[in-house]
Amino acid sequence: MNTPSPAATGEIYRVDWLPGTDTLHGTCHCGREHTAQDPVEMWEWMLAHPQGHEPRGAGR
C-alpha cells in the first residue's frame, strides 16, 4: 500500500534555527508556530497535531 507523502497531502512542517541562539522556530502545516531549544520537544509538538495546538482561526 502506498501512503501519500506529507508534501502530497499539504502537511509541510518547517523548522528553522535562529542564528546566534540555541532556539528552533517551527511552523506546523496548520500555520501554528512554536519555539523550543530542544529538537525532540519541537518534533513532538509538531507531530502531536492536533493535540497541543489548533489551526489558526479554529474556535477563536
Residue frames as a rotation matrix with the C-alpha (Angstrom) as fourth column:
MET 1
0.581 0.814 0.000 0.00
0.814 -0.581 0.000 0.00
0.000 0.000 -1.000 0.00
ASN 2
-0.469 -0.708 0.528 1.33
0.694 -0.665 -0.276 3.41
0.546 0.236 0.803 -0.93
THR 3
0.334 0.489 -0.806 0.83
0.865 -0.498 0.057 6.16
-0.374 -0.716 -0.590 1.60
PRO 4
0.655 -0.082 0.751 0.91
0.437 -0.770 -0.465 9.73
0.617 0.632 -0.469 0.26
SER 5
-0.438 -0.866 -0.242 3.87
0.793 -0.245 -0.558 11.77
0.424 -0.436 0.794 1.44
PRO 6
-0.072 0.386 -0.920 3.22
0.762 -0.573 -0.301 14.68
-0.643 -0.723 -0.253 3.82
ALA 7
-0.780 -0.261 -0.569 4.03
-0.105 -0.842 0.529 17.08
-0.617 0.472 0.629 0.97
ALA 8
-0.878 0.476 0.060 1.39
0.208 0.265 0.942 15.43
0.432 0.839 -0.331 -1.24
THR 9
-0.033 0.908 -0.418 -1.27
0.934 0.176 0.310 15.91
0.355 -0.380 -0.854 1.44
GLY 10
0.359 0.143 0.922 -0.26
0.107 -0.988 0.111 19.51
0.927 0.059 -0.370 2.18
GLU 11
0.978 -0.035 -0.206 1.33
0.207 0.023 0.978 18.67
-0.029 -0.999 0.030 5.52
ILE 12
0.250 -0.919 0.305 4.52
0.350 -0.208 -0.913 20.70
0.903 0.335 0.269 5.37
TYR 13
0.868 -0.109 -0.485 6.49
0.464 -0.174 0.869 21.14
-0.179 -0.979 -0.101 8.58
ARG 14
0.406 -0.757 0.511 9.28
0.202 -0.472 -0.858 23.69
0.891 0.452 -0.039 8.79
VAL 15
0.792 -0.288 -0.538 11.94
0.540 -0.080 0.838 24.08
-0.284 -0.954 0.093 11.47
ASP 16
0.524 -0.638 0.564 14.40
0.127 -0.596 -0.793 26.97
0.842 0.487 -0.231 11.32
TRP 17
0.128 -0.598 -0.791 17.36
0.992 0.059 0.116 27.54
-0.022 -0.799 0.600 13.57
LEU 18
0.970 0.175 0.170 17.60
0.171 -0.985 0.034 31.13
0.174 -0.004 -0.985 14.77
PRO 19
0.243 -0.968 0.066 21.26
0.528 0.075 -0.846 32.07
0.814 0.241 0.529 14.17
GLY 20
-0.456 -0.569 0.684 23.21
-0.283 -0.636 -0.718 33.15
0.843 -0.521 0.129 17.22
THR 21
-0.018 0.518 0.855 20.88
-1.000 0.007 -0.025 31.27
-0.019 -0.855 0.518 19.56
ASP 22
-0.973 -0.160 0.169 20.04
-0.170 0.984 -0.051 27.72
-0.158 -0.079 -0.984 20.61
THR 23
-0.257 0.966 0.001 16.43
-0.328 -0.086 -0.941 28.35
-0.909 -0.242 0.339 19.58
LEU 24
-0.910 0.138 0.392 14.44
0.407 0.482 0.776 26.48
-0.081 0.865 -0.495 16.96
HIS 25
-0.460 0.804 -0.378 11.39
-0.613 -0.595 -0.520 28.05
-0.643 -0.007 0.766 15.37
GLY 26
-0.879 0.179 0.443 8.84
0.368 0.844 0.390 25.59
-0.304 0.506 -0.807 13.97
THR 27
-0.441 0.797 -0.412 5.85
-0.845 -0.523 -0.107 26.14
-0.301 0.301 0.905 11.75
CYS 28
-0.488 0.385 0.784 3.24
0.143 0.921 -0.363 23.39
-0.861 -0.065 -0.504 11.50
HIS 29
-0.848 0.227 0.479 1.27
0.514 0.134 0.847 22.63
0.128 0.965 -0.231 8.34
CYS 30
0.172 0.976 -0.131 -1.73
0.979 -0.156 0.129 24.26
0.106 -0.150 -0.983 10.05
GLY 31
0.263 -0.137 0.955 0.14
0.280 -0.936 -0.212 27.55
0.923 0.323 -0.208 10.39
ARG 32
0.997 0.064 0.030 0.71
-0.012 -0.260 0.966 27.47
0.070 -0.964 -0.258 14.16
GLU 33
0.249 -0.962 0.113 4.19
-0.220 -0.170 -0.961 28.37
0.943 0.214 -0.254 15.36
HIS 34
0.992 -0.032 -0.124 6.30
0.128 0.337 0.933 27.19
0.012 -0.941 0.339 18.28
THR 35
0.282 -0.953 0.111 9.79
-0.605 -0.267 -0.750 27.84
0.744 0.145 -0.652 19.60
ALA 36
0.990 -0.065 0.124 11.96
-0.056 0.630 0.775 25.46
-0.128 -0.774 0.620 21.59
GLN 37
0.202 -0.978 -0.054 15.60
-0.971 -0.207 0.123 24.78
-0.131 0.027 -0.991 22.34
ASP 38
-0.424 -0.292 0.857 15.15
-0.327 0.932 0.156 21.00
-0.845 -0.214 -0.491 22.33
PRO 39
-0.693 0.137 -0.708 14.71
-0.708 0.055 0.704 19.44
0.135 0.989 0.059 18.87
VAL 40
-0.869 0.406 -0.282 12.82
0.417 0.909 0.026 16.48
0.267 -0.095 -0.959 20.36
GLU 41
-0.453 0.719 -0.527 10.34
0.399 -0.365 -0.841 18.83
-0.797 -0.591 -0.122 22.02
MET 42
-0.496 0.225 -0.839 9.88
-0.668 -0.717 0.202 20.65
-0.556 0.660 0.506 18.71
TRP 43
-0.777 0.165 -0.607 9.10
-0.429 0.567 0.703 17.50
0.460 0.807 -0.370 16.71
GLU 44
-0.784 0.544 -0.298 6.86
0.617 0.635 -0.464 16.07
-0.063 -0.548 -0.834 19.43
TRP 45
-0.405 0.638 -0.656 4.84
-0.031 -0.726 -0.687 19.30
-0.914 -0.258 0.313 19.36
MET 46
-0.506 0.170 -0.845 4.54
-0.836 -0.339 0.432 19.22
-0.213 0.925 0.314 15.57
LEU 47
-0.784 0.115 -0.610 3.73
-0.247 0.844 0.477 15.55
0.569 0.524 -0.633 15.21
ALA 48
-0.830 0.520 -0.201 1.15
0.424 0.355 -0.833 15.65
-0.362 -0.777 -0.515 18.03
HIS 49
-0.800 0.524 -0.292 -1.17
-0.597 -0.746 0.295 17.63
-0.064 0.410 0.910 15.73
PRO 50
0.076 0.272 0.959 -3.86
0.125 -0.957 0.262 18.46
0.989 0.100 -0.106 16.55
GLN 51
0.739 0.133 -0.661 -3.15
0.658 0.073 0.750 17.83
0.148 -0.988 -0.034 20.26
GLY 52
-0.107 -0.818 -0.566 -1.22
0.859 -0.362 0.362 20.75
-0.501 -0.447 0.741 21.67
HIS 53
-0.744 -0.065 -0.665 -2.39
-0.159 -0.949 0.271 23.24
-0.649 0.307 0.696 19.09
GLU 54
0.217 0.869 0.443 -5.27
0.592 0.243 -0.768 24.01
-0.776 0.430 -0.462 16.78
PRO 55
-0.273 -0.275 0.922 -5.27
0.939 -0.286 0.193 25.51
0.210 0.918 0.336 13.28
ARG 56
-0.968 -0.102 -0.229 -5.38
0.147 -0.971 -0.187 29.30
-0.204 -0.215 0.955 13.16
GLY 57
-0.649 0.760 -0.027 -8.90
-0.693 -0.576 0.433 30.65
0.314 0.300 0.901 13.49
ALA 58
-0.356 0.542 -0.761 -10.35
0.225 0.840 0.493 27.41
0.907 0.004 -0.420 14.87
GLY 59
0.336 0.643 -0.688 -12.78
0.815 0.168 0.555 28.40
0.473 -0.747 -0.467 17.60
ARG 60
-0.266 -0.487 -0.832 -11.09
0.825 -0.561 0.064 31.72
-0.498 -0.670 0.551 18.24
